[in-house]
């Protein structure tokens, strides 16, 4: 009797450990952008107005750079910002700005930012 009770308790604890582990994994995935839809770069940089000049992101799969530079009149290869990716933004002047609900303290020149939230 005692041995079967012990086995039952161990089995219940093992199940609880798996359930708790999975729930933490789901939270981590959600915070890391699991399921977030990409944000149009036009929408994302609109609050920067004329201070914004261009953005770049390195694409590891193609081993090349994606870019967005609206002031130069070229067709951009960077059209969306994805949660969990890093981007280089260039601004003319220092600016504190909220982009899609996240505050960024940008300095004049190049800024490396992590995109953490979709709009």
N, C-alpha and C positions, 0 to 999 in steps of 0.2 A: 504494500500500500504506500509506504513512504517513498519507495523508489519510483512508482508511477506518478506520485504527486510532484516529486522533484523533476521528472522528465517533462511533465505538463508545464511547470513553472518556467523551466528553461526554454521550452518551445514558445511560450507566450512572450517572454523577454526577447527572444530572437525576432519574433514578428514585430514587436514594438520598435526595436532598433531599426529594422528595415523601413517601417512606416515613417519614423522620425527622420531617418536619413533621406528618404524620398521627398519629404515635405521641405527639408532644407534645400535640396537640389532644385526643386521647383521654384523656390524663392530666389535662389541665386540666378537661375535662368531668366526669371522675370526681370531682375535688376540688371542683368547683363544685356537686356534687350530682346529676350526670347519673344518672338511674335510681333515686335514693334515694326510698323510699316516705315519705310524710308520717307524722309522729308524732302520735298522739293528744295533745291538750293536757293531758288528765287524767294521762296517763303522764309527760309531760314535766315538769309542775310538782309532781308528788307529793313529790319531795325537799324542796321549799320548805315543805311542811306549812302551818301556820297563818300563816306569815310572808307568804305570797303573797295579794294581794287581787284583782288583775285584770291583764289583758293586752289590748293593742290592736295591730292592724296595718292600715296603709292599703292599700287595694286599688285600684290604678291603673285597672284595667279598668272598675270600677263608680264610681270616684271617691268612695268611701265608706270608712268604718272598719268593720273586723271586730273584735268584742270578745268577751271571756270574763271573767266576773265571778261566780264560783260563790257567793260569799257574799251576793249580792243576789237569788238565786233566779229569775233570768230565763233564758230560753232563749238560749244564746250563739250568735252568728253565726261566731265563731272556734272551730273544732273540731279543727283539725290545724295543726301547725307544719311548714313546708316548708323544706328545706335551701336556703340561698341567699337567704332572705327575712329582713327585719329586723322586730323586734317591740319593743314597749314593755311592760316588766314593771314592776308596782308591788309593792314589798315594804314592810313596816312597819319593819323593822330591817336594819342591815347584815348581810350573810351571804355567806360563801364557800361555794359549792355546786357539785357536779358534776351537770350535767344531760345525760343521754345520753352520758356519758363526756367532756364538755367542761367545764372549770372556769370558773365565772363569779364575779367579785367584785362582788356587788350592794350598792349603797348604799341606805339608807332613802330611799324615794320612787321616782321613775321612773327606769328604766334602759333604754337602747336597746341591744338585743343582736342580733347576727346569728346565725341558727340554722345551724350548720355540720355537724351530724351527726344522722342518724336513730337512734332507739332500736330 
